[in-house]
């Protein structure tokens, strides 16, 4: 089993270094040696926990493969068969209604998002092999809003093994959305006309301003060495809220989709009793909604940008 460098460092911590710990001040060196023995036992326990997590992960892959077979059957029923003679094929607006019936995602969906989410055919989970993270795949049929057939959100996790075994969210990655002309749901377009005083001609510009949209969910987030301290705190908070939402999709919305569609899972007590959502506090929910407002940097349109698209003289 590979032991990370952090483990080796902690294992070799000297008595002198232990004395420098505030909680251990005044303890005799002979007692500190016994404390060090306890720390070594703690590390042994942590390594066993790591071994357990590896076995659980292998079981999760086996389980995911079996569940995927069932979910593919569900997907076929939802989308319907092209050979069906009935006028109504499949279950129309299935995933839109699922998302609107869930108390978290319905707060993220704006009215203008619903038109695009009508084309959402399926949402699937994929466990990552390189790290303990996962991907969420959103499959869309051809629509008038964007060219992508699939939008993906990836959560990359890393392990840290020392005195305890911890998982950390390193970063999230999202698909770049290729919006069709004037269909970007993540920006508001404002037309501004300015007149040239010397020529008397008017030029019309478009001002693109980020706005709230469910599709901001596909923006990636990551802390870099170039971020300032106040920016790091904000990004970290966004990452935590983003990860909570990803787990809600993975553990609740996708496996229980039919219960949200039918309304059977709408009881607030049932929702809060789910382990993946019990820690998702109201403050986190509000922050997540605000963090998806589009106020951050975006690669497609940017914020508060002007683009000239037509000009005309004052006399036209």
SVG drawing of the C-alpha trace seen along z (x, -y; Angstrom):
<svg xmlns="http://www.w3.org/2000/svg" viewBox="-52 -68 65 74">
<polyline fill="none" stroke="black" stroke-width="0.4" points="0.0,0.0 1.4,-3.4 1.9,-5.6 1.8,-9.4 4.5,-11.7 2.2,-13.3 2.1,-10.0 5.9,-9.6 6.3,-13.2 3.8,-12.7 5.2,-9.3 8.7,-10.8 7.5,-13.8 10.1,-14.1 9.4,-14.6 10.8,-18.1 8.3,-18.9 5.5,-17.5 6.5,-19.7 6.0,-22.7 2.3,-21.8 0.3,-24.1 -1.9,-21.4 1.2,-19.3 3.0,-22.1 4.2,-21.0 3.9,-17.3 7.0,-15.3 9.1,-13.9 8.5,-10.3 4.7,-10.8 5.2,-12.4 6.9,-9.3 3.8,-7.3 1.6,-9.9 3.8,-9.3 3.1,-5.5 -0.7,-6.4 -0.1,-8.5 1.5,-5.6 -1.5,-3.4 -3.8,-6.2 -1.9,-6.1 -2.4,-2.3 -6.1,-2.8 -6.1,-5.5 -4.4,-3.1 -7.0,-0.5 -9.7,-3.1 -8.0,-3.9 -8.0,-0.2 -11.7,0.0 -12.5,-3.0 -10.6,-1.4 -12.7,1.8 -15.9,-0.3 -14.9,-2.1 -14.5,1.2 -17.9,2.3 -19.3,-1.1 -18.0,-0.4 -19.6,3.0 -22.9,1.6 -22.8,-1.3 -22.5,1.1 -25.5,3.1 -27.6,0.0 -26.7,-1.5 -28.5,1.4 -31.7,0.5 -31.2,-3.3 -30.8,-2.6 -34.2,-0.9 -35.6,-3.9 -34.1,-6.2 -35.7,-4.3 -39.2,-4.5 -38.7,-8.3 -37.6,-9.1 -40.0,-6.7 -39.7,-4.6 -39.6,-6.3 -41.8,-3.4 -44.5,-4.1 -47.8,-4.8 -49.2,-6.9 -49.3,-10.6 -47.5,-11.1 -44.2,-9.3 -42.3,-8.5 -42.9,-10.8 -42.8,-14.4 -40.9,-16.9 -39.8,-14.2 -36.5,-15.7 -37.7,-19.3 -40.5,-18.3 -38.0,-16.3 -35.8,-19.3 -38.7,-21.7 -40.1,-19.3 -36.8,-19.2 -36.5,-22.1 -32.9,-22.8 -32.8,-22.7 -36.0,-24.5 -34.4,-27.5 -31.6,-27.4 -33.9,-27.3 -34.9,-30.6 -38.1,-31.0 -36.0,-31.4 -34.1,-28.2 -37.2,-26.1 -37.5,-26.4 -34.0,-24.8 -34.5,-22.2 -37.6,-20.9 -35.0,-19.3 -33.2,-17.4 -33.5,-13.7 -31.4,-12.1 -28.9,-12.7 -26.4,-10.0 -23.6,-9.5 -20.1,-8.2 -17.5,-7.4 -14.0,-8.5 -11.2,-6.0 -8.2,-8.4 -9.6,-9.8 -12.5,-9.3 -14.6,-11.9 -17.5,-11.6 -19.1,-13.1 -22.6,-14.2 -23.7,-13.9 -26.8,-15.9 -28.0,-14.6 -30.1,-17.0 -32.0,-16.5 -31.5,-18.9 -32.6,-22.3 -32.6,-26.0 -30.4,-27.1 -27.0,-25.4 -25.1,-23.0 -23.9,-20.6 -25.6,-17.2 -24.1,-16.6 -23.2,-18.9 -20.9,-17.5 -19.9,-18.5 -16.8,-16.8 -15.9,-16.7 -12.2,-15.9 -11.4,-14.7 -8.0,-14.0 -7.1,-11.9 -5.0,-13.0 -3.8,-10.3 -2.1,-11.4 -3.5,-11.0 -6.9,-10.8 -8.2,-9.9 -9.7,-12.8 -11.2,-13.5 -10.8,-17.0 -12.5,-18.6 -9.7,-19.8 -11.7,-21.4 -14.7,-21.2 -14.8,-21.2 -17.7,-22.0 -18.5,-21.7 -18.1,-24.9 -21.6,-25.6 -21.7,-26.6 -24.7,-28.9 -26.5,-29.6 -26.8,-33.2 -28.6,-35.4 -29.6,-32.3 -27.1,-32.5 -29.3,-32.0 -26.5,-33.1 -26.4,-36.7 -28.8,-39.6 -28.5,-41.6 -29.2,-45.3 -29.3,-47.4 -27.7,-50.8 -27.7,-53.5 -25.1,-56.3 -24.9,-59.3 -21.7,-60.7 -21.8,-64.4 -19.6,-65.4 -21.2,-63.2 -24.7,-63.0 -24.7,-59.2 -26.0,-56.8 -24.5,-53.4 -26.3,-50.7 -24.3,-48.5 -25.1,-45.3 -24.2,-45.2 -23.8,-41.6 -24.3,-41.3 -24.2,-37.9 -27.5,-36.8 -28.8,-34.0 -29.3,-30.8 -29.3,-27.1 -26.7,-26.7 -24.1,-28.6 -23.9,-25.3 -21.5,-24.1 -18.9,-26.7 -15.8,-25.1 -14.2,-26.3 -10.7,-25.9 -8.4,-27.6 -5.1,-28.6 -1.8,-30.1 -2.7,-33.4 -5.9,-33.9 -6.0,-36.5 -6.9,-35.6 -10.4,-37.0 -10.9,-35.3 -9.8,-32.0 -12.4,-32.1 -15.2,-32.9 -14.1,-30.2 -13.8,-27.7 -17.3,-28.5 -18.5,-28.1 -16.7,-24.8 -18.3,-23.4 -21.8,-24.5 -21.2,-23.2 -20.0,-19.8 -23.2,-19.6 -25.3,-20.1 -23.3,-17.5 -24.0,-15.0 -27.7,-15.8 -27.8,-14.9 -25.7,-11.8 -27.4,-10.4 -31.0,-11.7 -32.2,-13.3 -30.9,-10.7 -31.7,-7.5 -35.0,-8.8 -36.1,-10.7 -39.5,-9.0 -40.4,-9.8 -39.7,-13.5 -41.6,-13.4 -44.6,-11.8 -44.4,-14.0 -43.9,-11.1 -40.6,-12.6 -41.9,-16.1 -42.2,-15.7 -39.7,-18.1 -39.1,-15.6 -38.2,-12.9 -35.8,-15.2 -34.0,-16.4 -33.7,-12.9 -31.5,-12.0 -27.9,-12.0 -26.6,-13.8 -29.0,-16.7 -29.1,-16.9 -25.9,-19.0 -27.1,-21.2 -28.2,-24.2 -30.4,-27.0 -27.5,-29.4 -25.5,-27.1 -28.6,-26.9 -28.9,-30.7 -25.2,-31.0 -25.3,-28.5 -28.1,-30.3 -26.2,-33.5 -23.0,-31.9 -24.8,-30.8 -25.9,-34.3 -23.2,-34.6 -21.3,-37.3 -18.0,-35.4 -15.8,-35.4 -17.1,-33.5 -15.2,-32.4 -18.1,-32.7 -19.5,-36.2 -17.7,-37.9 -19.4,-40.6 -20.4,-44.1 -19.0,-44.0 -20.2,-46.0 -20.5,-44.8 -21.4,-47.0 -23.8,-45.3 -25.4,-48.2 -25.2,-51.8 -27.4,-54.4 -27.6,-58.1 -29.8,-60.3 -31.9,-61.1 -32.6,-57.5"/>
</svg>
